[in-house]
Amino acid sequence: MGASKLLIVNPSCPGWPEWPVGMAYVLACLEQRGIPFDLIDLARVENWEKSLAAALDSDRYLAVASGGLIGDYRFFRRLRELAGKKSPDTPFVLGGNITKDGNDRLLFDIIGVDYAILGEAETSLPAFVEGLRAGREDFHGYDGVIFREKATGQVVRNKFKRLDLKRHKVRPAWHHFDCDYFITMSSFPFMGGGLRSMPVLSGRGCVGKCGFCSPSIGGFRKREIADLIDEIRFLIREYDFDKLCFLNEMFYPTAREVREFCAAYAALETRKPWFVQVRIDAGLDAETLVMMKEAGCIAVSAGIESGSDDVLAAMNKKTTAEQIRTFFRNCKAAGMPSNGTFIIGYDGETAEDLRKTIDLLIEEDISSGDALLVAYQGTKVYRKALGAGLIEDEDKHLDDFCCDIFAPDAYSRFCNMTAMSTDEFFDLAPKEVRRYNTYVFDKYKVRDLSLTIDGNWRWTSVLLEGKCRECGAPVRERFLAYGAEFLGLLGIGMSRNTFCGHCFKPLAFDIFEAGEMPEGRAHVREVSKALARYRRILVCAPTNDVNFLLRINFLSLDYELIHGIYLYRDEPVGRYLKYPVLKEGEIVGSGADCLLCFDVDAGASVRRLYARLGRECPPVVHAHPEAFRRSVAAKVPHAYRINQVFKRLFGVSVRTVLDRARALVGR
Ligand code: SF4
């Protein structure tokens, strides 16, 4: 008898898991149709490759199936490769957004799928599985199935049908997942972690057609409110969580529908606080936002994208800068915490457009994350960039996209569609984003900050405690850093995912204001003064600290004076923004007239490089006060110190030696 069971693989990221909502619905559909399956959830297995091999060794499967976003394509390629090696006759099936957005080459040649499912798998997977069981290879006429015709090699994409949400009343099959783990570990942009939330959908798809986006399944279809409330009641009864999060792309298209939901939810006997992503063109007035608040909504997020009407129109965003201002003012009037996101580098963006965006954010005091435009396959900007010859190599573009302007080599990875040259853009955009970040950093500094640093044999543990600047709630943040490389983590935390769990305003941890560094403020002033005397500053700092320095101007630095960057180890990075990253051998001849050092050993390792060549070392300016450096130096982990000694003696790190030894043994 042939195999009838599916092996489903959830491509979650351990330690940073995202709720697999789509997959939970698909599993519910399989259960309902009596289609057996096994599940490997990457969030909960130690070694997924071993788990996959063990599953394929112990059972015969009708197909191996997975699904997700285009950004996961490397994982799908690896999954397909491993599954193919273990079980060459078992077809590999892919679903999720990637099948809609990815072109035929990505799906069939790069990843190597045998079949792909378009749209909501509930409408097509059961019939497709029946076809597979019957030994079918030709899927002409099967809704939503993509396959390659045997005879011609042509890829056929059958149109997909949308799910009728009025008739389809299935609950996501959460019982197949370790929900306690997801509840504890999941975190959300602009909300932070520790929310202990559970997801729910008010509908599927989105009414928008933004040029940079490709909504999951097309236009918005809402669920019947009674059905949604019923599911919420079920979740509250069955699972131990604190908040509900609406994880669909948009909540409701109009304020009237939002009010209908609020009225129904407020009538529930047991409720949980909730948060949600809304569209600004839904026209949520202060009255509606108050109603949401009274119904338990604790925060709303919205896509701002730009402060320029021209760019908003080019994006097809269906909002104006004035509507954005009105929305955030309404939130303030209603006492509703709010936040958003904006894009830099959009198609046709001018210097003036970019400044307007940052002005709007600062003038309205909006909490927002920034993203560098990425032309993803499946979007209007991708098609335009491809047509204009801006994407010469589609595979390289796919491998190399970068949505953080401060990331290594963002300059060469950015597909520039703006009205500025790449040089002009990289002159202006970091300056403007930094203007906003520095505004947030200065405004939302945690009060009464205390900093506790401890080292074990390998890691430095950093504990920050204080009070939220906005609401005074106690805040606490703990993380592990390698050696003494922790300053930058604070900056990344500030701008990425550290928010007050009470008012959801950003938390800026300025360690120079911590009680443990009484001389911190005066030291920063001294550093600023000292740096103003030089013209070619070489920044010597680990990656995280570089990122922090480029993002936030906490030293009142003139960034035009940065001559280059040295990362304390040779990394495969060409530049940060427009600044060259120098290798160890390039520092001495670089012509730098000052070294700005972020290390704990008083720039000793850099001085030694000059001494080795008998050259005079330029003046060293230390980012941290001496007493603080000494106290950190006494606590840095043994492994970090051993590594430093090793580097001094042999010129390479312990890890490099181990890697080389491993390579030799493996040869
Ligand atoms: S960006 Fe948001 S509003 Fe625009 S199409 Fe995508 S999901 Fe919809």
Residues whose N, C-alpha, C, O or C-beta is under 5 A from the ligand:
A	BS01	SF4	C206 G208 K209 C210 C213 P215 E249
